[in-house]
Amino acid sequence: MTGTDMTKQRDFDAVAASWDEEPRRVTLAGEIADAIMSSLRLSPEWDAMDFGSGTGLVTLRLAPCVRSILAVDSSRGMLDRLGAKIQATGLHNVRTAMAEELPGLSAAEHFHLITSAMTLHHIQDIARLLRSFRALLHPGGHLALADLEAEDGTFHDDPTGVYHHGFSREELTELLRQAGFTSISVSSITEIVKGERRFPVLLAIAAL
Ligand SMILES: C[S@@+](CC[C@H](N)C(=O)[O-])C[C@H]1O[C@@H](n2cnc3c(N)ncnc32)[C@H](O)[C@@H]1O
């Protein structure tokens, strides 16, 4: 991977329209949402945020189990796809916000749960992101982060905007601990199969 690839933004707008057409993505989002719901007892009194929501494949699975969910993404195209789904389904508890690494969110808004699926590896400064999550959570709030387990760099055919080749369990645990989270658990929840290759997916659960 070259420095240029790593610093260039990946163009998620360009793939937004066809994002949901890949069955693997829909299946994975369902597995991640199921694993989050098995790990945490979601409450209809919780306000949640899904960071890097994309077209809302995970967001919309979690929405019926919480009071509200804010889908945050840096891609207008992804959020437009989610907006169309929200309109079509008539869901009243899902909102969208365009933001990159959370500078645009009102500090007045706090959440009981922050989730993120397959987005961390696109974020350069994970420690900074986790500190932002911490600032946005209510005391006692929960974090649920799903991403690739450390891989050899072959997961993405195009390395643009890929800052991490997944994460080891130890690395995730330490990042969460340093950001002030407790009750940290990291487990393997599924695998993404690409031809002959298998890429395990981790779910990290933590609390404030
Ligand atoms: C691989 S997709 C995952 C989408 C969705 N969570 C899912 O599981 O289908 C990564 C998403 O993260 C978003 N993203 C990447 N970098 C971001 C950033 N710095 N801030 C906010 N969103 C970002 C992208 O626009 C994209 O929608």
The ligand as a Tripos MOL2 file, in Angstrom:
@<TRIPOS>MOLECULE
LIG
   27    29     1     0     0
SMALL
NO_CHARGES

@<TRIPOS>ATOM
      1 C1        -17.5570   -0.3770    4.6770 C.3       1 LIG1
      2 S1        -18.8090    0.8490    4.8560 S.3       1 LIG1
      3 C2        -19.8790    0.1350    6.1100 C.3       1 LIG1
      4 C3        -21.2790    0.6860    6.0480 C.3       1 LIG1
      5 C4        -22.2590    0.0520    7.0210 C.3       1 LIG1
      6 N1        -21.8550    0.2080    8.4100 N.3       1 LIG1
      7 C5        -22.4800   -1.4060    6.7290 C.2       1 LIG1
      8 O1        -22.1060   -2.2510    7.5640 O.co2     1 LIG1
      9 O2        -23.0240   -1.7090    5.6430 O.co2     1 LIG1
     10 C6        -17.9650    2.1470    5.7230 C.3       1 LIG1
     11 C7        -18.7960    3.4120    5.8980 C.3       1 LIG1
     12 O3        -18.0560    4.3370    6.7030 O.3       1 LIG1
     13 C8        -18.1990    5.6400    6.1610 C.3       1 LIG1
     14 N2        -17.0330    6.4170    6.5630 N.ar      1 LIG1
     15 C9        -15.7560    6.2580    6.1610 C.ar      1 LIG1
     16 N3        -14.9640    7.1580    6.7450 N.ar      1 LIG1
     17 C10       -15.7520    7.9180    7.5410 C.ar      1 LIG1
     18 C11       -15.5040    9.0210    8.4090 C.ar      1 LIG1
     19 N4        -14.2810    9.5210    8.5710 N.pl3     1 LIG1
     20 N5        -16.5510    9.5720    9.0620 N.ar      1 LIG1
     21 C12       -17.8020    9.0600    8.9130 C.ar      1 LIG1
     22 N6        -18.0920    8.0090    8.1050 N.ar      1 LIG1
     23 C13       -17.0760    7.4500    7.4320 C.ar      1 LIG1
     24 C14       -18.2950    5.4230    4.6680 C.3       1 LIG1
     25 O4        -18.8970    6.5070    3.9960 O.3       1 LIG1
     26 C15       -19.1170    4.1460    4.5910 C.3       1 LIG1
     27 O5        -20.4880    4.4100    4.5080 O.3       1 LIG1
@<TRIPOS>BOND
     1     1     2 1
     2     2     3 1
     3     2    10 1
     4     3     4 1
     5     4     5 1
     6     5     6 1
     7     5     7 1
     8     7     8 2
     9     7     9 1
    10    10    11 1
    11    11    12 1
    12    11    26 1
    13    12    13 1
    14    13    14 1
    15    13    24 1
    16    14    15 ar
    17    14    23 ar
    18    15    16 ar
    19    16    17 ar
    20    17    18 ar
    21    17    23 ar
    22    18    19 1
    23    18    20 ar
    24    20    21 ar
    25    21    22 ar
    26    22    23 ar
    27    24    25 1
    28    24    26 1
    29    26    27 1
@<TRIPOS>SUBSTRUCTURE
     1 LIG1         1 GROUP 0 **** ****
